[in-house]
Amino acid sequence: MDILFHRTVPVFRIFDVAKAHGFYLDYLGCTVDWEHRFEAGMPLYTQVSRGDLVLHLSEHHGDATPGSTVYAELSGVRALHAELAGKDYPYLRPGLEEDETGTTLTLTDPFGNRLRLTEPGADGGPTATCG
């Protein structure tokens, strides 16, 4: 039987739900797919998404390391940059970086986690394999 990985969903550690919603929902334009708490007053574990970008956000100690980076490929990085520049989000004004891998927009959330959103260049950008 072949082994096929179907989806990878990174987990980011968050410390404040309101700040996380301000960044991921209001600024980045994600929607909440679901939320989970073991009981009222317990830490939140939630999934947010925008198209095929799917992230898990967790208040649980030990679920993830603050200051992590996720690399995600997309089409339309310039349009996303323009969309975000038009929003009233005073904590971040990212620019675009271009190199041999493509055009990258790096966003840092309020907890130091980074989303490295890259539109690969004409040559397809970097390729990584395991094994």
N, C-alpha and C positions, 0 to 999 in steps of 0.2 A: 504494500500500500504506500502511495506517495504521501509525504508530509507536506501539507499546505498551510501556511499561515494566512489567516483571513483578514485580520485587522490588528493594528497596534494602537493602543490608546494610552498616551502618557498621563501620569498623575503629577499634578503640581500641588505643593503644600500652600495653603492659604491660612491667614490668621484673623481675618475680618471679613465676614460675608458681605457687608455693605460695600466695602472697598473692592472686593472681588467682583461683585455685580456691577459696580461703576465702571470697572475696567473691561471685563469680559462681555457684559451685556450692552451697556450704554455706549462704550467706546468702540469695542471691536465688533459689535453687532451679533454676538452669539445669542442663542436662546437656551433656556434651561430645558433639558430633556427629562430629567428626573432629579429628585432630591431624596436623601435617606438620612435619618437619624435613628439611633437605636431606641431613643425615647426623648421626650421634650427636654431641652436644655443640654443635650449631648452634642458632640461635634458633628458638623455637617459633612457629608460625602455626596457630591453631586456631579452630574454630567452636563456639560455645555457643548454646543456645537454651532457651526456655521458651515453649511454644505458638508463636505467630507472632512473638515477639520473637527475632530472630536477630542475633547479633553475632559479628564476627571479632575476635580478640585476637592481637596480634602483638608479639613481642620484637624484630622487625627494625627497625633504625635507618632512619628515613625513611618508614616505612609510615604513620605517623599522628603527629599532634601531641598530646603529653600535655596534659591539661586541656581536652579537647574536650567538647562537649555534644551529646547525641542527644535529640530530642523524639519520644516514642512515645505513641500513644493506646491506651487500654485501657478495659475495663469492669471494675468491681470494685476500684477503687483503695483504697477503705476496707478491704476484706477483705485486700488485699495489705499494707496498712499494719499491720493487726492481726497478720497472719502474721509479718511481719518484727519487730514489737515483741516477739513471743513467743520470738524466737531469742536465743541467747547470743552476740551479736556486739558486742564492747565498743567498736568503733571508729566506730559510727554509730547515732544515734537520731533519724531524720528525723521531721519533722512533716508535716502536710498543709497546703497553702495553697489558699485558695479565692478566686477572682476571677471576672470576667465570662467568662473562657474555660472555666472548670470547676474541678475539684479536682485538684491536682498533688502528687505525691510525688517529691521530688528526692533521688536517691541518688548519692553520690560514692564512686567506687572508690578503692583504695589509691594510685592513680597520678594522682589529680586529675580523672579523667574523670567526667562527670556524665550520669546518665540522668534526664531530666525526663519522668516517667510521668504523663500527664494523662488524666483522664476528662472528656470535654467536657461542658459544661453543657447545659441544656435547649435552648438555641439552636444547639447543634452546635459551638460554639467557633470559633476562627479558621479562615479558609480562605485558602489561598495558591495562587496560580497562577503559572505561568511563561509568558513570551512575550506 
